[in-house]
């Protein structure tokens, strides 16, 4: 099966989005956009994610994900979701997902195919994963979570409603008691 790929880039001083069209017999046209660049050695670098950069090593047939700035739980979570998605869709070898040589990176080996180009399929699946990640990448997501927590719907709130502020609340007194461990005496 022959696969034709057309790469089109628009000259912009900033990041250049590259559009790839995959055509073949009995295959519908698939279009997607990624913010990616090609390195001097031919590796493809994808910069669409907020927390991680994804590099497809074309000669070594590997995919590596790096943290953009600082390594945190968010970066590892994004890398883990990426490689889980690629593993489930048959793009990377299941047993090859491991920590990379750079601190905070994950890498995996691409599966080989005789029917389609594994690099092009990897880029397509990465674009589909980025579409799924889009709600997490938006800046409004944190505000949405904060509003959900601070102002819950009627189904997720208590029947008490607004509770007024008071100096003392509840049945445990805060003043007038000795510390339970003060000189070994308990005051109950």
Secondary structure, 3 states (H helix, E strand, C coil): CCCEEEEEECCCCCCCEEEEEEEECCEEEEEEEEEEEECCCCCEEECCCCCEEEEEECCCCEEEEEECCCCCHHHHHHHHHHHHHHHHCCCECHHHCEECCCCCCEEEEECCCCCCCHHHHHHHHHHHHHHHHHHHHCCHHHHHHHHHHHCCCHHHCCCCCCCCCCCCCCCCCCCCCCCCCHHHCCCC
